[in-house]
Amino acid sequence: ILTGLGILIFALVFFSLYQLSNFTLFDDEFEVIESIKVPGKDYILKIYHIPSNATSQSYIQIRKIENGMEDVLENYERFNHLENYALARDTLVLSVRDLGNAKAEIVIKKIPLP
């Protein structure tokens, strides 16, 4: 009986340690929502969803990728969902909103492109 109880306790301790060592509280991977080739330009725009962590809420981020270098153009920290986007001349027009707020309206943001 003592040996069986010892094996059970060992198995529970091992399982608990395994679960604790592999547990993640927050998503840590950025999700590419859209990748946009800008006509007439030598760069690509990527729209990311950045997940929340212990110090910030999830948000939308716009990056410019040119010659292997990524530059952050804009962060939209109050918004976590991209409804739509459009390119208008040298401007990226985004429709974003916060899905965590039941009364959140769609907001239009304009980013002048370099």
N, C-alpha and C positions, 0 to 999 in steps of 0.2 A: 504494500500500500504506500509506503514512504517513497519508494523508487518511482512509482507511477505519479505521485504528487509532485516529486522533484522534476520529473520530465515535463509535466504540465506547466509548472511555474517557469521552467527554463524556456519552454515554447512561447509562453505569454510574454516574457521579458524580451525574447528575441524578436517576436512579432511587433511589440510596442516600439522597440528601438529602430526597427526597420521602417515602420510607419513614420516615426518622428524624423528620421534622417531623409526621407523622400517626400515629405509634405511641403507644399508651397501654398502660401496664403493668398498671393496675388499672381496674376498672369504676368510674365516678364518678357513676353515676346511682342514686338511691334507688329501690327497687322497692316499690310499695304492694302488700302481701299481701292485706289486708282493709280494707274501709271499713265501719264499723258505725254505724248511726243508733241512738242510745240512746233507748229509749222514755221519754217524759216529760221529756226534757232538750232544751236548745237547742243541743246541740253534737254533733259527729261524732267518733268515734274512728277513727284510722287506724293500722294496724299495718304498719310498714316493715321491709324487709330492707335494712340498711346494708352495702354491700360493704366488703371489706377494703381497706386501703391500706398505705402504707409504715410506718405507726406503730400500726395496730390491726387486729385480726381482724374478720371480718364479725360482725354481731350483729343482734338484733331490737330495734326501738324502737317505743314506743307514744306517739302524739301525740293531743292533744285540739285540735280545730279549732272555734273559736267566734268568730263575727263577723269572719271573715277572719284571725284570729290563731291561730298554731300554738304550742302549749305542749307540751314534752316531759314526759310523765308518768313514763316509766320506760325504762331501757336494760337489756337483758339481754346482756351482753358475752360470756358463755360459751356462748351459744346462737345458732344460725344458721338454725333451721328451726322453723316453727310447725306443729304437728301438728293442733291443734284449739283452738277457743275457745268460750266460753259467757258469757252475761250472767246473773248470779244476783243479783237485787235491785240493790243499788248496788255490785256488785263484778264486775270482768272477770276471768274465770278462763281462763288460758292453759295449754296443754300444749306445751312447747317441748323441743328437744334440739339437740345438736351433731352434725351429720352427719359432721364430720371425725374423730370418735372412734368407732371400731368398737364399743366397749362402752358407748356413751352410752345412758343410759336416758331415758325421757320424764319430764320434771320439771313439776310443776304449780306455777304462779305465780298469786297472787291480787293484784289491784290494786284498792284501794278507789276508787270513782269520786267525783269532786267533785259 
